């Protein structure tokens, strides 16, 4: 692929040459575009040496339309680091230098951003709003990660390592190859018309499943009892109805067998958030059945924590990003968004509140009060509540039967 690496004025810009080196090693043709402030942390000769191309930094150095020729040349634009400033510029449509002008010329679906900033800046409502805007347009993100920050503190905001960003680029390259192969197959072979047995043919659905694990140290984690069975049954039911399914699953021993279920394995809530927000814009709808941890430890030790005598341990927890609410802000007209609510009391009231607050079309409520329903079982009993006031209740059925009922209800 032809790739532009955009570098902005964050301390993590010193990692940009290593990212360029990795991408070149993977066989890509790479050019660099930098802001003026980025060159406070890395240098023009370094970027030009590792890429083998002239650096694009001055909007008017080679005429005022170079951002268009670069856009036409590039298959992908990777911004690493992506500061709060550049994220805000793109979300607001501001183009006042070479890189921001190039970003506004580049189609969103051909852009990846690797955010990097102080954890308090990352948590600011304006930054979160801007990120949600970019994700809704189809821009992908990588990170940010947890770890030591330039300000001397530790938290979420650290730019993902170059190896992780390069891995994400490989995933994009693989997707493009798969799309081209599918296009060639469709142009070379006559395709049968969809039958009544495949009502969702041509649709793409996102499903999340299983638990998330939030690490305490190198051997311990906070988790829950979700087995993933309900989510996997939903993925199979959607695929059986003709849909292409993107299944994002937390840790589970379950296997996928349907050829139209494409599986992404994650561990933490933030990894699931990243995968779901990247996949959702291209989907007809999403059913989020995963049991996502609301909180995670504020710090994760890179070694096994030892107990000290009879002293106890205190864990400080911080809130995870809300995947369902974020997708609710990203949802376009015509997209369907379905959530799950596992309740123990005031079940209907809590489920209806969640339906409205998170901009869902349907919510599937099940109660731990019902024998045979909930985590780890092969059966379930649910009530499907619709934004239009509809209510559809099931008896105790196998999770496969419940999945078919949910799919039939939410895809009508």
C-alpha positions, 0 to 999 in steps of 0.5 A: 500500500501507499501510506502517509504517516502524519506526525503532530506536535506531541512527545510521542513524535519521537516514535514516528521514525520507528513506525515508518521503518516498520511499515517500509519493512512490511513492503509499503511505500511510505511518505511523511507529513508533519506539522511545524511543532512535530519537528520539535520532537523529530527531524526532517532528515530522519523522516526523509531517510527512513521513508526515502521521500521528501517530507511534506510540511509546508502547505505552500512549498510545492504549490497549494495543491500538494495535499490533493496529489498526496491524497490521490497517491495514498491508500491510507493516512496514519496520524501518529501521534494524533494530539487533541489539537489535530483531533479537534481540528478535523472534527471541526473542519479546520485546515490551517496547515499542511497536515490538517489540510491533507486530513480534510482531503482524505476520505475518513475510511482511509484514515487511522489516528493514534491518539496521544495526550495527557490522561486528563485531556483524553478524558475531557468531554470535548475530546471524547465528543470529537473522537466520537465524531471521527469514529462516526465518519469512519476514521479508525483509532488505535489506542490510546494505551495505559502507561507512564506519560510525559507529564510524570503521571501514569494513565490512559493517553499514551500513544500505542507502540509502533508495533501495535499501529503497524499491526492495525495497518496490516489488518486494514491491508488484509481487509482491502485484499479481501474486499478486492477478492470478493469484488473479483469473485462477484464480477467473474461469476454470476451471483444467484439472487437472494432467496427467502431463506437469506433475508439478511443477504447483503447486510453486515452486522456487528455482535459483541460477546463474552466477558472482558478481563481487566488486568490487576497484574501479570497474573490476575484480573477482574472479570465476570461469569459470562460464557459468550454463548448468547453472543455466539448464538446471535452471530450464528443466527445472523449468519444463517439469515444471510448476513456477514457478521463481525463477532468481537469476543472477549476471552472464551473457549467457544469456537466459531464455525460459520464461514460468514462469521468473522471473529476478532478476539479481545481481552479488555473493555477498551480493546472491545471499544476500539474494535466495535467503534471501528467496525460499526460505521460499515454495519447495518446494525449491531447487537451488543451482548457482551458483559463489559466491565464497567470499571478497571484498575487504575494501574496494572502491575507488570509483575505478580503483586506479592502479599505483605503479611496480613495487610489487605490490598486496596484497588482504585478503579476507574470507569471504562468507556461506554461502548453502547452509549458511544455507538448510540452517538455514532448511529446513522439513520437506518442503522439498528442498535440493540443492547442487553440488560442483565438485571436483578431488580426493577428489571423493566424500569432499568431496561427501559431507561437504558434503552432511551439513554443510550439511543437504542432501537431495542434492548434485550432484558433478562433477569437473574431471578429467572432460573435457567437464564443468565451467565453460563447456561445453555438456556435463556428467557428474555423480554425484547423491548422496542423504542416504539413501545413494543414488547416481545417475551420468550419462554425459557428456550435454548440460547439458539432459539432465543437468538433466532427470536431476537434476530427476527424481531430486531431486523424486521 
